[in-house]
């Protein structure tokens, strides 16, 4: 049997598994995935790998007693066994007061995140794409270390109320660090696409090379508050901490940056600059995502922050019922709406500031304020009178993305980026921020 | 540490509870975790099949790992069980050298000779294909074969033999103790891991190993509704290379003081009771005044600073540039080591790598390339003397044999250099924590690990903690909050003026240390006694949004 099933194949397989169910309610999730990777360092290929996985998850419920069992073996015998096992576990389980039952069939918008070109990537394709990158670094006697990983797969579900959903998708992430042989310069680039035909490893490599050679001879600046221009790769790792923390229950419970005194939340309040709108949309052509959540709820465009105001928080079905509101599942993608400025225009309009191209080792210091710490890495530059003057030594920062988005000067056009912390892909604009807090210097290159 | 994975499974963040990446495999019943794996004679036959197939296709070296990985997680909040997960993953990974180049292939659920021979052939084919891009052939440090041997973690009670109900009851009792003592919320988790690994190589080793790990932990949250402020206090437990015996309460494993800390036995009910009380106290604690302080760091805190500022920079693959695109490189370059005079720390600082320490997360008999484990100096009397290296790296630092710190997190992952347990040696002169504090004029005593961040070459770091106590004129005067310290690795270890004696020695550790692309997780312990560092820069982390 193929690992990557078509919609029809998935549906008929799921129906077959569902026939074994004797529980009050049953929900089956199925997925299949093929991944391939190539890793290189010191201008040589270091490791390569390929992985094929498939998984079937059965959730059975008797009343509010719920059991889950999984299998990666796809045979008639295994299907019956996994259904029986989930039923046995359900019978033994205590009642789960938060179990909400399975959903009736839903309507989903068609979204398209599957590209044949990405699904058809071969080891030779990977080697050629990496060779194009290596040729450039070797020619300039620079040391390249990079990683390319592509995946294609599908997920599907069926429940005992005949809700059926199917979504195929593809993805490729490419990242590269180029260092000068004496270790005094380092540059980085990362690209993420659903459609591999958009990936140009040579042009991406040129950016990392430019940052690497351009960062040689960095000068130390005093730590303090600076106007910064954050390239999207740098902004993503700060902003995703807002995305991770949009849960209504935590806010209602009083343990979120969206909580406030008196047991209330910041829903409906302006928390950042009015030019900030953060939304999710599975139909975004540059960042397509599944139009349904794991439990079958439809995904639609949701504005989480609209013109600076908290418009929505994520409500599980249980919490929504408890609070008497409509459930809103956690999103499958995240987009920060942008402005029109180009990076070059932002630099040209800056009297004194710092261009930050990448941030590293981001950790939450205080969940109450979303205060984060981390460091600049792989290319940080001083801007004076509208021009990049010279590279600067790396800084440690302590800053909250909420405070940062209140100090917004300019927004550029969103582009698709890969988070260097979570590997998630987002649409994020470059942004100019005033009074960004750098707290100490680092000798790291 | 792979923070996202941890937050997701522990339910400390916001999203749904998810399985961490390393726990992939099928879910099974708790009883299935007790079933024996393949008989050792069958494993030997399968291993020989792999080795012979690889050699017949032209491999000059081959090793095979037949692995069965079992996990159990019990996850609760307040009075509810959120999830009980049992997983099992079984498969075979084969690594070869052909044409001087590494090749690797893995196969899931392989129990037939045909499947395994095919994977061995695939590994050789990949090695030959990759050898076209190779400049320098792989050279392995020599390693003698050990014949048919075995190693079993010296656990007293296999955690998988304890009924799930007993584990659930313990966590719910702990949660109830927290709620009774003023917590608004509590999340608690038991992680249990068993790696059953069979390794064989063309060097003539057939090594059967049984490794156990366990980590009980929790987060208690206290909220002040009037101000809308909240504070948390995490467990002071350590993940350990132990069985359920880690949860046996024994007075000799307790270190009393301003709060009780634990050695080889953890009293979760006592710790969670203190945690609930302390989380409430933290709400009204004094906010720290930024400036220079002498820091007194408890082992429950210092392990993470050792991990980030010593363990990682002294990994030879990082030093050489193999991790440049992700984890980074290292400030501890080969020239510093070659000089034999690079002062990593003060004369008091002795840092030791050890893959044999009983009860530690990294302890095994042999590593994942068949090297017998050992103990060696990294920093001696403050001077950098060695790194952590595996077989294909030993020659670079003039070593005749590997340090035995090669590891793969699954049968399906390629083994590579991973951190050994790296620990700070205790002080040689008798010194208690109380006596250490008596000499401190302006200081902060830090217990438990908190937020952590360090640059890609391991110079500049920032650490938080769980509990902060202000020391004035030799006395603890009260609790502080909003504390984090920043330093530079070399400056910090050179500011170490005293280390308490062996009576205070305890292990901390990381269950989810991430490295590599694709990322692999490993578990590692770090021991120390309480140590004092003078004149460290402390910042105030309070903000208003």
Interface residues (C-beta under 8 A of the other chain):
Chain A: X37 X39 X41 X42 X44 X45 X46 X47 X48 X49 X51 X53 X68 X69 X70 X71 X72 X73 X85 X88 X89 X94 X96 X97 X98 X123 X127 X143 X145 X146 X147 X149 X175 X176 X177 X179 X183 X186 X244 X245 X246 X247 X249 X250 X253 X254 X255 X256 X257 X259 X260 X261 X262 X263 X264 X271 X294 X314 X316 X330 X360 X361 X362 X363 X364 X365 X366 X367 X368 X369 X370 X371 X373 X374 X375 X377 X394 X396 X398 X400 X402 X403 X421 X422 X439 X440 X441 X442 X443 X444 X445
Chain B: X3 X4 X13 X14 X15 X16 X24 X25 X26 X27 X29 X80 X81 X102 X104 X108 X109 X126 X129 X130 X133 X134 X135 X184 X185 X221 X223 X225 X226 X227 X228 X229 X230 X232 X320 X321 X322 X323 X324 X325 X326 X328 X329 X331 X333 X412 X414 X451 X452 X453 X454 X455 X456 X457 X458 X459 X460 X462 X464 X482 X484 X486 X488 X517 X518 X537 X539 X541 X542 X543 X544 X545
